Amino acid sequence: MEYLLFGARCALALTLLASVTGKLRAPGGITGTVADLGIVPGRLAGPVGAAVIAAETSAIALVWLPGPAGVAAFLGAAALIAAFTAVLVVLIRRDDDVSCACFGASRTPVGPAHLVRNGVLLAVCGLGAAAAAAGPGAALPPEPPAAFAAGLVAVVTGVLLISTDTLAGLFTRPS
């Protein structure tokens, strides 16, 4: 279980780090990104954006905590991703032609691929919470080759998740 925990920590931390970096570098910053979505009143865009950045940044560090704190961190990250997913569902149902700035500026409209990505992230959070509940798990598992393999799988998973917009564009026909 410690290798599963290590992999979940790596995949989630990498994905959230890319998310925070992308949101901060997006044109208009996080406030503009939140305002463009039209989910919250404009006056709340700044505070909501700051809360999102703080929550994502906290999760990056907190999932590395052992025991119940690590479980809580994975569950908190899952709640955050569930909230992001709810926003995506609203945008898809409104049929808004808005792109996801989850990892920075993008021209790919929000769609089913984003829901799949968030489903995978929720699964990573669930697996991480279960593995953290099974034992404390060292920050780095004891066998370097196995830890490397778990980390490599996590990095590949994270890169695929971060590349959702690019991958969706490859498999979507222009209309």
Secondary structure as UniProt FT lines:
FT   HELIX           2..25
FT   TURN            27..28
FT   HELIX           29..37
FT   HELIX           42..44
FT   HELIX           45..62
FT   TURN            63..64
FT   HELIX           67..93
FT   TURN            94..95
FT   TURN            102..103
FT   HELIX           112..134
FT   HELIX           144..162
FT   HELIX           164..171
//
